[in-house]
């Protein structure tokens, strides 16, 4: 196996450890960065930038997703360091989590309403088409009877 492949493997393993919150070489996880991945892999200063494919295709999307969902107070609540948090900070973290859940539920509700509205429109359209077809069928099935009452 080439040294380039070994180094990419080390970078992938370091990224996974950081995403799991179980770093071996770093003390705090915090927000994720290329430098943290580089240091966790045990590589020299900015060595990660020699692997552009890894940075663009794997590291940057993972960093973006991780940092968007990162909440320092919630992270402290998960860790064993909850003694360091005051009661107010714990309540703030809980409130922030509840607010984000409410926003998520509102989005889901709004999407469900949109889908329901589209289904109602489609159903109405189909019902009208059924009515039109029945009307056409009714007019085309008219049978004229011979008139026998001619004087």
C-alpha positions as CSV (number, residue, x, y, z in Angstrom):
1,X,0.0,0.0,0.0
2,X,1.4,3.4,-0.9
3,X,2.1,6.0,1.7
4,X,-0.5,8.3,0.1
5,X,-3.2,5.7,0.7
6,X,-2.0,5.2,4.3
7,X,-2.2,8.9,5.0
8,X,-5.7,9.2,3.5
9,X,-6.7,6.3,5.7
10,X,-5.3,8.1,8.7
11,X,-7.2,11.2,7.8
12,X,-10.5,9.3,7.3
13,X,-10.0,7.6,10.7
14,X,-9.2,10.9,12.4
15,X,-12.3,12.5,10.8
16,X,-14.5,9.6,12.0
17,X,-13.1,9.8,15.6
18,X,-13.8,13.5,15.7
19,X,-17.3,13.0,14.4
20,X,-17.9,10.4,17.0
21,X,-16.6,12.7,19.7
22,X,-13.8,10.3,20.7
23,X,-10.5,12.0,19.7
24,X,-7.2,10.3,20.6
25,X,-4.8,13.2,20.2
26,X,-7.0,16.3,20.9
27,X,-8.4,17.2,24.3
28,X,-11.6,19.0,23.1
29,X,-13.8,18.3,20.2
30,X,-15.5,21.7,19.7
31,X,-16.3,22.8,16.2
32,X,-14.6,20.8,13.5
33,X,-11.9,22.2,11.2
34,X,-9.4,20.9,8.7
35,X,-6.6,21.7,11.2
36,X,-8.3,19.5,13.9
37,X,-8.5,16.6,11.4
38,X,-4.9,17.2,10.5
39,X,-3.7,17.2,14.1
40,X,-5.9,14.2,15.1
41,X,-4.3,12.2,12.3
42,X,-0.9,13.2,13.6
43,X,0.3,14.9,10.5
44,X,2.6,17.9,10.0
45,X,1.4,21.5,9.7
46,X,-1.3,21.8,7.0
47,X,-0.4,18.5,5.5
48,X,-4.1,17.8,4.9
49,X,-4.1,20.3,2.1
50,X,-2.0,17.9,-0.1
51,X,-5.1,15.7,-0.3
52,X,-7.5,18.0,-2.2
53,X,-9.9,15.1,-3.1
54,X,-10.3,14.2,0.5
55,X,-10.8,17.8,1.6
56,X,-13.3,18.6,-1.1
57,X,-15.3,15.4,-1.2
58,X,-15.2,14.2,2.4
59,X,-13.8,16.6,4.9
60,X,-15.6,19.8,3.9
61,X,-19.1,18.4,3.7
62,X,-18.6,16.5,7.0
63,X,-17.3,19.7,8.7
64,X,-20.2,21.8,7.4
65,X,-22.8,19.3,8.6
66,X,-21.1,18.9,12.0
67,X,-20.7,22.6,12.6
68,X,-24.3,23.4,11.6
69,X,-25.6,21.0,14.2
70,X,-23.0,21.9,16.9
71,X,-24.3,23.3,20.1
72,X,-21.6,23.9,22.8
73,X,-24.0,23.7,25.7
74,X,-25.7,20.6,24.5
75,X,-22.2,19.1,23.9
76,X,-21.3,19.8,27.5
77,X,-24.6,18.2,28.7
78,X,-23.7,15.1,26.9
79,X,-20.2,14.9,28.3
80,X,-19.2,14.2,31.9
81,X,-18.6,17.9,32.5
82,X,-22.2,18.8,33.5
83,X,-20.9,19.8,36.9
84,X,-19.2,22.8,35.3
85,X,-22.5,24.1,34.0
86,X,-24.7,26.2,36.2
87,X,-28.4,25.5,36.5
88,X,-29.1,28.5,34.2
89,X,-26.9,27.1,31.4
90,X,-28.5,23.7,31.7
91,X,-31.9,25.4,31.3
92,X,-30.7,27.5,28.4
93,X,-29.4,24.4,26.6
94,X,-32.7,22.7,27.2
95,X,-34.7,25.7,25.9
96,X,-32.5,25.9,22.8
97,X,-33.1,22.2,22.1
98,X,-36.9,22.7,22.5
99,X,-36.9,25.7,20.3
100,X,-35.0,23.8,17.5
101,X,-37.4,20.9,17.8
102,X,-40.4,23.2,17.6
103,X,-38.9,24.8,14.4
104,X,-38.4,21.3,13.0
105,X,-41.9,20.3,13.8
106,X,-43.3,23.5,12.3
107,X,-41.4,22.9,9.1
108,X,-42.7,19.3,8.9
109,X,-46.3,20.6,9.6
110,X,-46.0,23.2,6.8
111,X,-44.6,20.6,4.4
112,X,-47.5,18.3,5.2
113,X,-50.0,21.1,4.7
114,X,-48.4,21.8,1.3
115,X,-48.5,18.2,0.3
116,X,-52.1,17.9,1.5
117,X,-53.1,21.0,-0.6
118,X,-51.5,19.6,-3.7
119,X,-53.3,16.3,-3.2
120,X,-56.6,18.1,-2.7
121,X,-56.0,20.0,-6.0
122,X,-55.1,16.8,-7.8
123,X,-58.1,15.0,-6.4
124,X,-60.4,17.9,-7.4
125,X,-59.0,17.9,-10.9
126,X,-59.4,14.1,-11.2
127,X,-63.0,14.3,-9.9
128,X,-63.8,17.0,-12.4
129,X,-62.3,14.9,-15.2
130,X,-64.5,11.9,-14.1
131,X,-67.5,14.2,-14.2
132,X,-66.6,15.3,-17.8
133,X,-66.1,11.8,-18.9
134,X,-69.5,10.7,-17.4
135,X,-71.2,13.6,-19.1
136,X,-69.6,12.7,-22.5
137,X,-70.6,9.1,-22.0
138,X,-74.2,10.1,-21.1
139,X,-74.5,12.2,-24.3
140,X,-73.0,9.5,-26.5
141,X,-75.2,6.7,-25.2
142,X,-78.4,8.4,-26.1
143,X,-80.5,6.1,-28.3
144,X,-83.2,7.5,-30.5
145,X,-86.3,5.4,-30.6
146,X,-88.2,5.0,-33.8
147,X,-91.4,6.9,-33.8
148,X,-94.3,4.6,-34.6
149,X,-97.1,7.1,-34.0
150,X,-97.0,8.5,-37.5
151,X,-100.5,9.4,-38.8
